[in-house]
């Protein structure tokens, strides 16, 4: 089976590269992946694979049924949306959609899963069980396409017992993958805050209640949540990345200041305790200084948990497929992924696909306007996804 999958990965490689380049040239933002969804559906139809199109708007779900299809169902997931970034790469497949780019590699994930789909469909008579392929929209934007697909029943009829997902990783050289059992990625919640005071002339601050000064005090005080209230063994991050005043100028104290930030952690209990502390500290400081503070904390992606047993199996299977030297242990990340929603529902394994190549100068991080991959990663991506699916569906 391993040789068959590797041979088919080689045979389908040119087509999968073309798929990836087409997707890269035509990126679409979260919840806007209309043409992307249609393209995926057309490819599956051409392969003869049954599918459902339209879940969570533009999502596509396909089933590959082997022998004894009710024995076991395993899911494989790829995300399909792009980012609001203007591409700077000078390549033939450069994005044709102004201000939109596959800077997080979802074109790679989608192309890899389409390649895996074709491999699995070719080998379906040698597979015992069912592979459920999830092409998911809107990973990049709250509330996340995974949560919507789950609400709409993607994990039912048939119900998978486990799920795999992969993500490009430029720091890893092409040909390698990385895994980590247990908690791997942070939760990510969005904080929207409005601090209100009373504006006026900047030369007469005694006649005003300055929301800029109140905001400064709040930001400084809130850093204590991580440095003084959080268990130091639990990684946490509180960052405010956007601050705007309404109507202020060099000589005008504004009436209000708006802030946007994120809180991330690895502990679900502490996560919600921290929310309460953010609210209490911000509102009490604003009140003590004569102003007010309104908060909206949007509970977004949970922590991503890689089931230890499933991840151990995946590590062993990946080593058999790629060689032990090409399977590495990953550190935890404070970034977030809505694959975490699946990981909270069933045994899940989310691994990193090496896409970098220092010798070729392919080193740019994800979410940058120069991100690109060594396309040899597509051969690994499609083959390994197919291999993991086959091995897991066959396991007892």
Rosetta blueprint (number, residue, H / E / L):
1 X L
2 X H
3 X H
4 X H
5 X H
6 X H
7 X H
8 X H
9 X H
10 X H
11 X H
12 X H
13 X H
14 X H
15 X H
16 X H
17 X H
18 X H
19 X H
20 X H
21 X H
22 X H
23 X H
24 X H
25 X H
26 X L
27 X L
28 X L
29 X E
30 X L
31 X L
32 X L
33 X L
34 X H
35 X H
36 X H
37 X H
38 X H
39 X H
40 X H
41 X H
42 X H
43 X H
44 X H
45 X H
46 X H
47 X H
48 X L
49 X L
50 X L
51 X E
52 X E
53 X E
54 X E
55 X E
56 X L
57 X L
58 X L
59 X E
60 X E
61 X E
62 X E
63 X E
64 X E
65 X E
66 X L
67 X E
68 X L
69 X L
70 X L
71 X L
72 X L
73 X E
74 X E
75 X E
76 X E
77 X E
78 X E
79 X E
80 X L
81 X L
82 X E
83 X E
84 X L
85 X L
86 X L
87 X L
88 X L
89 X L
90 X L
91 X L
92 X L
93 X L
94 X L
95 X L
96 X L
97 X L
98 X L
99 X L
100 X L
101 X E
102 X L
103 X L
104 X L
105 X L
106 X H
107 X H
108 X H
109 X H
110 X H
111 X H
112 X H
113 X H
114 X H
115 X H
116 X H
117 X H
118 X H
119 X H
120 X H
121 X H
122 X H
123 X L
124 X H
125 X H
126 X H
127 X L
128 X E
129 X L
130 X E
131 X E
132 X E
133 X E
134 X E
135 X E
136 X E
137 X L
138 X L
139 X L
140 X L
141 X L
142 X L
143 X L
144 X L
145 X H
146 X H
147 X H
148 X H
149 X H
150 X H
151 X H
152 X L
153 X L
154 X L
155 X L
156 X L
157 X L
158 X L
159 X L
160 X L
161 X L
162 X E
163 X E
164 X E
165 X E
166 X E
167 X E
168 X E
169 X E
170 X E
171 X E
172 X E
173 X E
174 X L
175 X L
176 X L
177 X E
178 X E
179 X E
180 X L
181 X L
182 X E
183 X E
184 X E
185 X E
186 X L
187 X L
188 X E
189 X E
190 X E
191 X E
192 X E
193 X E
194 X E
195 X E
196 X E
197 X L
198 X E
199 X L
200 X E
201 X E
202 X L
203 X L
204 X L
205 X H
206 X H
207 X H
208 X L
209 X E
210 X L
211 X H
212 X H
213 X H
214 X H
215 X H
216 X H
217 X H
218 X H
219 X H
220 X H
221 X H
222 X H
223 X L
224 X H
225 X H
226 X H
227 X H
228 X H
229 X H
230 X L
231 X L
232 X L
233 X L
234 X L
235 X L
236 X E
237 X E
238 X E
239 X E
240 X E
241 X E
242 X E
243 X E
244 X E
245 X E
246 X E
247 X L
248 X L
249 X E
250 X L
251 X L
252 X E
253 X E
254 X L
255 X L
256 X E
257 X E
258 X E
259 X E
260 X E
261 X E
262 X E
263 X E
264 X E
265 X E
266 X L
267 X L
268 X H
269 X H
270 X H
271 X H
272 X H
273 X H
274 X H
275 X H
276 X H
277 X H
278 X H
279 X H
280 X H
281 X H
282 X H
283 X H
284 X H
285 X H
286 X H
287 X H
288 X H
289 X L
290 X L
291 X L
292 X E
293 X E
294 X E
295 X E
296 X E
297 X E
298 X E
299 X E
300 X E
301 X E
302 X L
303 X L
304 X E
305 X E
306 X E
307 X L
308 X H
309 X H
310 X H
311 X H
312 X H
313 X H
314 X H
315 X H
316 X H
317 X H
318 X H
319 X H
320 X H
321 X H
322 X H
323 X L
324 X H
325 X H
326 X H
327 X E
328 X E
329 X E
330 X L
331 X L
332 X L
333 X E
334 X L
335 X L
336 X L
337 X L
338 X L
339 X L
340 X H
341 X H
342 X H
343 X H
344 X L
345 X L
346 X L
347 X E
348 X E
349 X E
350 X E
351 X E
352 X E
353 X E
354 X E
355 X E
356 X E
357 X E
358 X H
359 X H
360 X H
361 X L
362 X E
363 X L
364 X L
365 X L
366 X L
367 X L
368 X L
369 X L
370 X L
371 X L
372 X L
373 X L
374 X L
375 X L
376 X L
377 X H
378 X H
379 X H
380 X H
381 X H
382 X H
383 X H
384 X H
385 X H
386 X H
387 X H
388 X H
389 X H
390 X H
391 X H
392 X H
393 X H
394 X H
395 X L
396 X L
